[in-house]
Amino acid sequence: MEAEAVALMNGLKEAQYINELLSEIITGGTDNLQLTIGAYSDSNSLIKAIQSETQVPDLQLRKHVGWLREKAALPNVHVHWIAGNQQMADALTREKSNVLDKLIDAFRGILSPVDRSFRTALPASKNFHSVTQ
C-alpha cells in the first residue's frame, strides 16, 4: 500500500502545481483559482485508510496517509477508488494492458465539441469504460 500512497501523493503534488500554473495563466496572478482535482486509485485499502480516522500501523505509511487525508479534505480535491481495469496508469505498467485503446478513450472524453471530426476518426474501444462522477 505504501507504493500506491506515494504514487497518489506524487500525482496530487503534480496536479496542485498544474493548478497553480493555470491559475497564474488564467488570472494573470491576480487571483488564486482552485480548479477541481480528481485523483483515482485502484487500491481499496489506501482509499479506506484515507477516509478512515484509524491509524495505519506502519509509521512511514501513516505519514503518507496523513498527508493524503489533509489534501483530500480540501474542497477542490476529490479522491476516489477506481476498478483496476479502469486505471489509466495500468496501461503504462502492465504488459497485457491495451495502452492504445485506453489512451484513445481518455482523449475521446476530453476533446471539445469543436474537435468532432477528430473524435469520430478515433476508433471505439471495447476494453475501457470511463468513470463518471
C-alpha positions, 0 to 999 in steps of 0.5 A, a space after each residue: 500500500 505504501 507504493 500506491 500512497 506515494 504514487 497518489 501523493 506524487 500525482 496530487 503534488 503534480 496536479 496542485 502545481 498544474 493548478 497553480 500554473 493555470 491559475 497564474 495563466 488564467 488570472 494573470 496572478 491576480 487571483 488564486 483559482 482552485 480548479 477541481 482535482 480528481 485523483 483515482 486509485 485502484 487500491 481499496 485499502 489506501 482509499 479506506 485508510 484515507 477516509 478512515 480516522 484509524 491509524 495505519 500501523 506502519 509509521 512511514 505509511 501513516 505519514 503518507 496517509 496523513 498527508 493524503 487525508 489533509 489534501 483530500 479534505 480540501 474542497 477542490 480535491 476529490 479522491 476516489 477508488 477506481 476498478 483496476 481495469 479502469 486505471 489509466 496508469 495500468 496501461 503504462 505498467 502492465 504488459 497485457 494492458 491495451 495502452 492504445 485503446 485506453 489512451 484513445 478513450 481518455 482523449 475521446 472524453 476530453 476533446 471539445 465539441 469543436 474537435 468532432 471530426 477528430 473524435 469520430 476518426 478515433 476508433 471505439 474501444 471495447 476494453 475501457 469504460 470511463 468513470 463518471 462522477 
